[in-house]
Amino acid sequence: TCASCHGSHDAKPPSSTEVVNVCGKCHTATEELYGQSLHSRIGDNAPKCWTCHGTHDVFKTSEEMFMNHEPQDDQGCTTCHLDNKSFRMDKARFALQKDRRCDTCHHKGSRIMRQVTGIYVALNDANTHYEEAESAIKKASALGMIVTDAEIKLREARTSLISARAAVHTTKLPVVTKFTDEVEISADIAKTIADEKLQENFFRRFSMIIAVVIILVIIVTLTYLKRKIDRQSE
């Protein structure tokens, strides 16, 4: 509620220096991860929770938060710096959801944006591996196959994926890729198990069809022989 962030009788807007601690009342693990980032060491004007997530209009996060896919026409030095080159964070610059991206501050082609791109690619690749495994498991399950072992590995992948997405608050590519690598390993194992179940199901169905065909051939053959014997006996 409002009082959770603003207090009650002494209600006031949290200042930029306090907002991390305010959000950290509930998001303790995320606050700890943020504390490992370069953002947390810049000072009072550092990017805070609201820079990326907004304040009262917090929306569902996704990998799309890392960068705009359209050129930033109004990006300039004054986005993050005053005329005297000192650092600043203009809250109004991040009022709109579309502007809460890494490339709002960091120029494309910079060392930092190369790291951002690496994080973005790692998370997307991990998510793709996860979704492919999940799809294979659903197909196998729909065919009545027991996929408990695959589901266990998929849950492991899911846990690592959640950890990878949380780790972006450290702003450190190696920390993120440690978890995304775990996602891909677990997801690939889950998908392999599910694919083997699908192949097993195909083999069973194919074997069943062959068996039915053989039985039909035998029935037809016996029917033919019986009729032949019956005609001879007449």
Backbone bond lengths (Angstrom), bond angles and torsions (degrees), N, CA, C in turn:
res aa  C-N    CA-C-N  psi(-1)  N-CA   C-N-CA  omega(-1)  CA-C   N-CA-C  phi
1 T - - - 1.461 - - 1.521 109.07 -
2 C 1.318 115.74 176.85 1.475 120.38 -179.74 1.524 111.33 -55.23
3 A 1.354 115.56 -42.83 1.463 120.10 -176.78 1.520 112.76 -64.77
4 S 1.325 116.93 -23.46 1.465 120.15 -179.98 1.519 111.07 -60.22
5 C 1.329 116.69 -36.04 1.467 121.07 -178.84 1.528 112.63 -101.75
6 H 1.344 116.31 -36.42 1.461 120.16 -170.50 1.525 113.84 -100.59
7 G 1.338 117.07 -7.00 1.452 118.58 -174.66 1.516 110.39 79.63
8 S 1.317 117.19 -171.34 1.470 120.22 -177.97 1.523 110.94 -115.60
9 H 1.338 118.55 -89.34 1.467 120.56 -174.35 1.519 112.89 -68.54
10 D 1.335 116.34 -28.37 1.458 119.11 178.60 1.523 110.25 -103.73
11 A 1.336 116.43 34.26 1.465 122.23 -174.89 1.520 111.22 -56.39
12 K 1.329 114.56 135.91 1.458 121.25 176.49 1.525 107.94 -161.69
13 P 1.340 117.74 155.20 1.470 119.74 178.80 1.523 110.31 -66.14
14 P 1.333 118.35 132.68 1.473 119.70 175.22 1.523 109.49 -61.04
15 S 1.304 116.75 136.64 1.465 119.83 177.51 1.521 109.56 -78.18
16 S 1.336 115.69 168.09 1.459 120.57 -178.80 1.520 111.53 -58.17
17 T 1.325 116.74 -34.06 1.468 119.81 -178.14 1.521 111.96 -75.45
18 E 1.318 117.90 -18.84 1.459 121.61 -176.84 1.515 113.79 -98.08
19 V 1.346 117.54 -20.13 1.459 120.25 -167.08 1.525 113.12 -60.21
20 V 1.336 117.93 -34.81 1.464 120.00 179.11 1.524 110.07 -64.13
21 N 1.331 115.98 -42.06 1.459 120.02 179.06 1.522 111.28 -67.05
22 V 1.327 116.44 -34.96 1.465 120.42 178.29 1.523 110.09 -64.67
23 C 1.324 116.76 -50.40 1.473 120.50 178.55 1.526 110.47 -64.64
24 G 1.346 114.54 -33.48 1.457 120.13 -177.60 1.512 114.23 -69.65
25 K 1.331 117.93 -8.84 1.460 120.16 175.31 1.526 110.31 -57.95
26 C 1.327 115.34 -38.78 1.473 120.91 179.34 1.528 111.38 -104.16
27 H 1.328 116.28 -42.79 1.467 121.21 -175.76 1.526 109.84 -91.84
28 T 1.316 115.71 64.15 1.467 120.75 -174.28 1.530 112.23 -65.76
29 A 1.332 117.32 -41.85 1.467 120.47 -178.88 1.526 110.68 -65.69
30 T 1.330 116.15 -40.55 1.463 120.29 179.14 1.519 111.12 -66.54
31 E 1.321 116.39 -38.83 1.469 120.24 177.19 1.521 110.68 -61.23
32 E 1.327 116.51 -39.56 1.467 120.46 178.94 1.525 111.08 -65.66
33 L 1.343 116.31 -40.90 1.465 120.39 177.78 1.524 110.93 -64.83
34 Y 1.335 116.20 -42.53 1.463 120.76 177.91 1.524 110.70 -59.52
35 G 1.329 116.23 -35.51 1.458 120.61 179.59 1.516 113.32 -63.83
36 Q 1.343 117.48 -18.39 1.462 121.72 178.06 1.530 112.47 -87.72
37 S 1.325 116.48 -6.67 1.464 120.48 -173.57 1.519 112.85 -87.73
38 L 1.336 114.84 161.43 1.461 120.40 174.08 1.520 110.29 -67.33
39 H 1.336 116.97 -30.04 1.463 120.46 179.09 1.526 111.08 -56.13
40 S 1.322 116.25 -39.62 1.467 119.80 -174.62 1.526 112.18 -72.43
41 R 1.332 117.88 -12.86 1.468 120.94 -174.52 1.528 113.35 -100.41
42 I 1.332 115.97 -2.12 1.459 118.95 -175.11 1.521 111.74 -75.06
43 G 1.325 116.59 -33.78 1.458 119.54 -178.76 1.510 111.64 124.86
44 D 1.322 115.88 -161.04 1.461 120.93 -175.04 1.518 113.04 -60.87
45 N 1.324 117.38 -29.80 1.468 120.83 -178.06 1.523 113.94 -89.89
46 A 1.316 116.65 8.91 1.466 120.61 -178.04 1.522 111.24 -65.67
47 P 1.326 117.15 156.09 1.475 119.86 172.53 1.523 109.81 -57.75
48 K 1.310 115.78 133.37 1.464 121.54 -179.83 1.531 109.05 -115.42
49 C 1.323 115.26 -175.03 1.478 119.72 -179.67 1.529 110.87 -55.42
50 W 1.342 116.60 -43.78 1.456 120.43 -175.93 1.518 113.04 -65.88
51 T 1.337 117.38 -23.59 1.464 120.74 -178.33 1.526 110.76 -58.44
52 C 1.319 115.87 -41.41 1.471 120.70 -178.44 1.530 112.60 -100.21
53 H 1.337 116.54 -33.42 1.463 119.78 -171.59 1.520 114.33 -104.36
54 G 1.327 117.22 -7.37 1.459 118.69 -176.71 1.519 110.33 78.37
55 T 1.325 115.76 -173.81 1.469 120.18 179.43 1.528 109.85 -111.17
56 H 1.320 116.81 -84.13 1.464 119.80 -178.19 1.534 112.47 -85.96
57 D 1.310 117.28 -11.54 1.480 120.18 -177.96 1.526 111.36 -107.06
58 V 1.330 117.30 35.54 1.469 121.38 -178.83 1.525 109.68 -55.50
59 F 1.331 116.05 129.21 1.467 120.51 -177.28 1.518 110.12 -119.31
60 K 1.320 115.66 167.81 1.460 121.72 -178.43 1.523 109.59 -63.19
61 T 1.320 116.29 130.45 1.458 120.93 -177.72 1.525 111.68 -81.28
62 S 1.326 115.43 158.79 1.463 121.63 176.29 1.524 108.30 -161.77
63 E 1.331 116.04 173.01 1.464 120.68 178.22 1.529 111.75 -63.93
64 E 1.339 116.81 -19.13 1.464 120.04 -178.95 1.524 111.77 -67.60
65 M 1.334 117.02 -12.02 1.465 119.63 -179.61 1.524 112.53 -71.66
66 F 1.331 117.69 -12.16 1.459 119.15 -174.38 1.522 113.32 -75.27
67 M 1.322 117.03 -37.54 1.455 117.58 -175.65 1.518 111.32 -155.92
68 N 1.319 114.11 151.35 1.459 120.48 174.04 1.521 109.07 -78.86
69 H 1.317 116.07 144.46 1.462 119.65 176.43 1.528 110.85 -96.76
70 E 1.331 114.71 3.75 1.458 121.19 174.11 1.527 107.85 -118.27
71 P 1.333 117.91 146.85 1.475 120.47 -178.15 1.518 112.13 -58.67
72 Q 1.325 116.50 142.45 1.454 122.52 176.05 1.528 108.43 -88.63
73 D 1.332 116.68 96.68 1.460 120.55 -174.22 1.528 112.66 -69.85
74 D 1.350 116.07 -30.63 1.462 118.68 -172.95 1.523 112.51 -103.06
75 Q 1.325 116.65 19.48 1.460 119.24 179.39 1.525 109.69 -78.72
76 G 1.313 115.83 128.92 1.462 120.00 179.46 1.505 110.34 -154.35
77 C 1.319 116.35 -179.83 1.470 120.89 -177.60 1.527 111.55 -60.83
78 T 1.367 115.75 -36.04 1.459 119.56 -175.97 1.523 112.63 -70.96
79 T 1.334 116.95 -7.45 1.463 119.16 174.75 1.519 109.97 -59.87
80 C 1.330 116.17 -39.35 1.468 120.45 -174.80 1.525 113.58 -124.92
81 H 1.350 117.42 -4.59 1.473 119.39 -175.82 1.530 111.31 -133.06
82 L 1.312 115.61 146.47 1.452 121.66 172.24 1.526 108.61 -80.77
83 D 1.303 116.53 173.73 1.470 120.45 -178.28 1.515 112.08 -61.01
84 N 1.320 117.21 -28.56 1.468 120.26 179.73 1.532 111.82 -86.73
85 K 1.330 116.27 12.82 1.472 124.49 176.25 1.529 113.92 75.17
86 S 1.337 116.90 0.11 1.459 117.85 176.66 1.532 109.83 -71.07
87 F 1.319 115.51 151.83 1.471 120.97 -174.70 1.523 110.73 -78.41
88 R 1.321 115.80 144.36 1.460 120.21 176.24 1.531 108.42 -151.14
89 M 1.333 116.40 159.25 1.455 121.56 173.90 1.518 107.18 -125.16
90 D 1.325 116.72 110.13 1.456 121.47 179.86 1.528 108.29 -85.39
91 K 1.315 116.75 110.75 1.462 121.50 -176.24 1.526 111.67 -57.87
92 A 1.331 116.37 -36.14 1.456 120.63 -178.68 1.529 111.23 -63.16
93 R 1.334 116.50 -26.68 1.476 120.41 -178.10 1.522 111.29 -65.32
94 F 1.326 116.78 -20.85 1.461 120.91 -176.69 1.529 112.05 -114.78
95 A 1.328 115.13 23.53 1.465 119.91 -177.77 1.525 111.79 -67.94
96 L 1.336 116.32 -34.77 1.459 120.54 -177.19 1.529 110.62 -94.98
97 Q 1.313 115.77 144.02 1.464 120.94 -178.61 1.524 111.86 -57.61
98 K 1.331 117.51 -38.60 1.460 121.29 -176.23 1.529 112.46 -66.47
99 D 1.335 117.20 -18.37 1.466 120.18 -178.58 1.526 112.92 -94.87
100 R 1.319 117.51 -3.28 1.464 120.77 179.82 1.517 109.52 -87.01
101 R 1.315 114.93 69.97 1.456 123.14 -177.07 1.526 108.93 -134.36
102 C 1.332 116.22 157.27 1.468 119.82 179.22 1.524 111.43 -61.92
103 D 1.350 116.92 -36.45 1.459 118.81 -175.40 1.527 112.44 -80.91
104 T 1.334 117.32 5.00 1.457 119.14 170.01 1.525 109.41 -67.57
105 C 1.337 115.97 -34.52 1.469 121.18 179.31 1.528 112.83 -105.67
106 H 1.335 115.83 -41.03 1.463 119.68 -172.99 1.524 111.05 -95.39
107 H 1.327 115.66 124.35 1.460 121.17 -175.77 1.529 111.58 -72.28
108 K 1.320 114.70 142.04 1.462 120.08 176.49 1.520 109.50 -61.89
109 G 1.332 115.55 140.49 1.450 120.65 -178.17 1.511 112.58 93.11
110 S 1.327 117.28 -11.30 1.465 120.73 179.37 1.525 109.82 -78.51
111 R 1.318 115.72 163.52 1.462 120.89 179.58 1.530 110.48 -60.65
112 I 1.322 115.97 -40.98 1.462 119.90 -178.77 1.525 111.02 -65.18
113 M 1.336 116.62 -40.99 1.463 118.85 -179.58 1.519 111.66 -69.30
114 R 1.327 117.59 -27.53 1.466 119.19 174.33 1.531 109.71 -65.90
115 Q 1.328 115.27 -37.32 1.467 119.09 176.85 1.527 110.43 -68.92
116 V 1.329 116.50 -41.75 1.472 120.66 177.22 1.520 110.52 -58.52
117 T 1.346 115.89 -44.71 1.468 120.50 178.93 1.517 110.25 -61.59
118 G 1.337 116.91 -39.59 1.461 120.82 178.33 1.520 111.66 -61.74
119 I 1.334 116.51 -42.56 1.462 121.06 178.14 1.526 110.14 -64.63
120 Y 1.319 115.87 -44.29 1.473 121.79 -179.69 1.527 110.93 -60.24
121 V 1.321 116.81 -46.68 1.467 121.31 -179.45 1.533 110.60 -65.79
122 A 1.334 116.88 -42.78 1.466 121.04 -179.27 1.525 111.21 -60.96
123 L 1.331 116.52 -43.75 1.469 120.22 179.90 1.520 111.56 -67.52
124 N 1.325 117.05 -41.59 1.466 120.10 179.65 1.521 111.37 -65.51
125 D 1.335 116.63 -42.17 1.471 120.11 178.46 1.524 110.33 -62.80
126 A 1.332 116.40 -43.38 1.468 120.49 179.61 1.518 110.42 -62.80
127 N 1.320 116.47 -41.77 1.464 120.49 179.61 1.528 111.20 -65.20
128 T 1.336 116.39 -36.60 1.471 120.40 178.18 1.523 110.55 -64.21
129 H 1.325 116.73 -44.80 1.472 120.91 177.65 1.525 110.03 -60.15
130 Y 1.326 115.89 -41.76 1.465 120.02 -179.23 1.528 110.86 -64.07
131 E 1.326 116.86 -47.17 1.464 120.69 -177.92 1.526 111.88 -65.28
132 E 1.328 117.72 -37.01 1.471 120.56 177.94 1.526 110.51 -64.90
133 A 1.327 116.63 -41.66 1.467 120.45 178.24 1.523 110.36 -65.73
134 E 1.319 115.94 -43.31 1.465 120.70 179.95 1.533 110.66 -61.17
135 S 1.326 116.97 -41.72 1.466 121.77 179.31 1.525 111.34 -63.57
136 A 1.341 116.84 -43.25 1.465 121.06 -179.78 1.529 110.79 -64.28
137 I 1.324 116.28 -39.94 1.470 120.65 179.57 1.528 110.52 -65.47
138 K 1.322 116.90 -41.46 1.460 120.53 179.12 1.526 111.20 -62.49
139 K 1.328 116.96 -40.50 1.469 120.83 178.64 1.531 110.86 -63.64
140 A 1.336 115.92 -44.94 1.461 120.10 -179.47 1.526 110.77 -65.54
141 S 1.323 116.25 -40.76 1.463 120.83 -179.84 1.522 111.17 -65.43
142 A 1.342 116.31 -38.71 1.465 120.78 179.77 1.528 111.81 -64.18
143 L 1.329 116.94 -24.72 1.461 121.59 179.15 1.530 111.67 -88.44
144 G 1.339 115.97 4.32 1.455 120.00 177.60 1.509 114.71 85.83
145 M 1.336 117.05 12.09 1.462 120.15 179.31 1.535 110.06 -80.88
146 I 1.321 116.86 147.01 1.463 121.80 176.69 1.532 108.31 -82.18
147 V 1.318 116.23 116.53 1.474 120.84 -173.72 1.531 111.60 -121.60
148 T 1.315 117.20 26.67 1.465 121.14 -177.45 1.522 112.11 -57.08
149 D 1.337 116.92 -42.92 1.466 120.49 -178.82 1.521 111.37 -64.59
150 A 1.328 116.54 -37.62 1.466 119.90 177.98 1.526 110.80 -69.37
151 E 1.324 116.54 -37.88 1.467 120.65 -180.00 1.527 111.22 -65.65
152 I 1.320 117.22 -33.84 1.470 120.76 177.59 1.531 110.10 -62.90
153 K 1.337 116.63 -46.08 1.470 120.33 178.95 1.525 110.79 -66.67
154 L 1.340 117.07 -33.17 1.460 119.83 179.06 1.526 110.31 -68.15
155 R 1.332 117.20 -37.34 1.464 120.17 176.47 1.527 110.65 -64.37
156 E 1.330 116.41 -37.74 1.466 119.96 175.77 1.535 110.21 -62.05
157 A 1.332 115.49 -42.03 1.462 120.10 178.64 1.523 110.68 -64.16
158 R 1.331 116.00 -39.19 1.465 121.00 179.77 1.528 110.70 -63.45
159 T 1.318 116.57 -43.14 1.464 121.03 178.88 1.525 110.91 -61.06
160 S 1.342 115.89 -43.75 1.469 120.40 179.48 1.524 111.27 -66.71
161 L 1.344 116.63 -34.90 1.463 120.53 179.39 1.525 110.41 -66.87
162 I 1.315 116.69 -41.59 1.467 120.70 176.40 1.532 110.00 -62.00
163 S 1.334 115.78 -42.76 1.465 120.29 179.23 1.524 111.25 -64.04
164 A 1.344 116.45 -38.95 1.471 120.75 179.35 1.519 110.87 -64.13
165 R 1.342 116.30 -42.40 1.461 119.37 -179.89 1.523 111.25 -67.15
166 A 1.328 116.51 -34.86 1.470 119.42 177.14 1.522 110.82 -70.56
167 A 1.342 116.03 -33.48 1.469 121.20 -175.79 1.525 113.12 -67.17
168 V 1.333 117.68 -14.45 1.471 119.34 178.47 1.521 110.85 -62.74
169 H 1.332 117.26 -21.22 1.462 119.99 179.44 1.527 111.71 -68.19
170 T 1.333 117.27 -15.51 1.468 120.00 175.35 1.521 111.14 -79.64
171 T 1.332 116.79 -17.00 1.474 125.03 -175.89 1.527 111.84 61.62
172 K 1.324 117.73 21.13 1.467 121.42 -176.31 1.527 110.16 -113.31
173 L 1.329 115.70 116.79 1.464 121.37 -178.81 1.527 112.59 -58.29
174 P 1.343 120.65 -46.46 1.471 119.78 -179.13 1.528 113.27 -59.71
175 V 1.325 116.82 -35.25 1.468 120.06 179.36 1.524 109.90 -66.25
176 V 1.332 116.32 -41.66 1.471 120.48 -179.94 1.520 111.25 -67.95
177 T 1.344 116.60 -45.68 1.467 119.71 -176.46 1.526 112.42 -68.00
178 K 1.327 116.94 -23.87 1.472 119.62 175.16 1.530 109.03 -58.53
179 F 1.331 116.11 -43.30 1.463 120.51 -179.20 1.526 112.07 -78.96
180 T 1.335 117.58 -38.04 1.466 118.91 -179.37 1.530 111.10 -66.23
181 D 1.334 116.17 -33.61 1.470 119.35 175.25 1.532 110.66 -62.69
182 E 1.335 115.30 -40.09 1.462 119.60 177.89 1.525 110.73 -64.74
183 V 1.331 116.40 -37.54 1.471 120.63 177.66 1.522 110.08 -59.50
184 E 1.320 115.69 -49.57 1.466 119.93 -175.85 1.524 111.65 -64.80
185 I 1.338 117.34 -39.08 1.464 120.82 179.54 1.527 110.19 -63.84
186 S 1.337 116.96 -51.23 1.463 121.05 -178.43 1.526 111.59 -65.65
187 A 1.341 116.32 -41.81 1.465 120.20 -179.01 1.525 111.08 -65.83
188 D 1.327 116.73 -40.15 1.468 119.99 -179.98 1.532 111.07 -65.97
189 I 1.336 116.62 -37.58 1.467 119.75 176.39 1.527 109.75 -64.15
190 A 1.337 115.96 -44.54 1.469 120.69 179.18 1.525 110.78 -60.66
191 K 1.329 116.47 -42.47 1.467 120.37 -179.42 1.521 110.78 -66.93
192 T 1.333 117.04 -39.40 1.464 120.98 178.79 1.525 110.46 -61.51
193 I 1.329 116.13 -43.85 1.464 120.57 178.68 1.527 110.12 -61.93
194 A 1.332 115.95 -45.82 1.467 120.38 -179.27 1.524 111.03 -64.40
195 D 1.334 116.92 -41.82 1.472 120.33 178.63 1.522 111.20 -62.71
196 E 1.327 116.46 -37.96 1.465 119.88 177.79 1.528 110.64 -64.98
197 K 1.324 116.24 -37.00 1.464 120.51 176.32 1.526 110.50 -64.81
198 L 1.323 116.24 -40.52 1.468 120.42 178.82 1.527 110.68 -65.12
199 Q 1.340 116.12 -41.64 1.463 119.74 177.89 1.524 110.92 -65.72
200 E 1.316 115.48 -38.56 1.467 120.32 177.35 1.521 110.42 -62.42
201 N 1.335 115.55 -42.15 1.461 119.80 178.76 1.523 110.87 -63.71
202 F 1.346 115.52 -41.95 1.471 119.88 178.46 1.521 110.29 -62.16
203 F 1.338 116.11 -44.50 1.467 120.00 -179.95 1.516 110.69 -62.05
204 R 1.339 116.48 -40.88 1.460 120.41 179.02 1.524 110.87 -62.57
205 R 1.318 115.39 -46.93 1.463 119.44 -179.41 1.527 110.80 -64.59
206 F 1.346 115.61 -41.84 1.460 119.36 179.21 1.520 110.58 -63.67
207 S 1.354 116.31 -43.04 1.468 120.71 178.99 1.526 110.78 -63.25
208 M 1.355 115.32 -38.15 1.455 119.73 179.18 1.532 111.04 -64.53
209 I 1.321 115.66 -40.71 1.467 120.09 179.04 1.527 110.27 -64.06
210 I 1.346 115.83 -43.78 1.463 120.30 178.39 1.527 110.28 -60.56
211 A 1.347 115.45 -44.10 1.466 119.88 -179.69 1.517 111.09 -62.55
212 V 1.328 116.71 -42.25 1.469 120.89 178.95 1.525 110.65 -63.52
213 V 1.336 115.96 -42.10 1.474 119.73 179.14 1.529 110.41 -62.36
214 I 1.344 116.79 -43.89 1.467 120.65 179.54 1.525 110.65 -61.80
215 I 1.345 115.81 -43.38 1.466 120.17 179.22 1.522 110.59 -61.94
216 L 1.323 117.33 -42.82 1.469 121.07 178.88 1.524 111.08 -62.60
217 V 1.360 115.67 -41.54 1.467 119.66 178.64 1.524 110.08 -61.86
218 I 1.335 116.39 -42.85 1.469 120.54 179.37 1.526 110.59 -62.95
219 I 1.358 115.53 -43.83 1.468 119.29 179.65 1.518 111.20 -61.45
220 V 1.328 115.54 -45.13 1.472 120.01 179.91 1.523 110.23 -62.97
221 T 1.329 116.51 -42.74 1.458 121.20 -179.67 1.530 111.01 -63.29
222 L 1.323 116.48 -46.21 1.469 120.66 179.59 1.519 111.29 -64.14
223 T 1.343 114.61 -39.55 1.472 118.49 178.23 1.524 110.64 -62.66
224 Y 1.318 115.47 -42.37 1.470 120.13 178.75 1.529 111.29 -63.70
225 L 1.343 117.22 -44.61 1.467 121.36 -179.74 1.524 111.09 -64.84
226 K 1.348 116.55 -39.64 1.452 119.68 179.09 1.517 111.15 -62.20
227 R 1.326 115.80 -45.36 1.464 119.45 179.43 1.537 110.52 -62.75
228 K 1.318 115.60 -39.90 1.460 119.78 179.73 1.524 111.28 -63.44
229 I 1.337 115.19 -43.31 1.471 119.61 178.66 1.530 110.86 -64.62
230 D 1.350 115.75 -41.33 1.445 120.68 179.66 1.532 111.15 -61.00
231 R 1.339 116.39 -40.91 1.476 118.93 -179.93 1.522 110.46 -67.43
232 Q 1.321 117.24 -37.17 1.471 120.70 -179.98 1.536 111.78 -66.80
233 S 1.346 115.04 -35.65 1.440 119.59 -178.63 1.521 112.20 -71.41
234 E 1.326 117.25 -22.28 1.464 121.13 179.85 1.534 108.52 -76.43
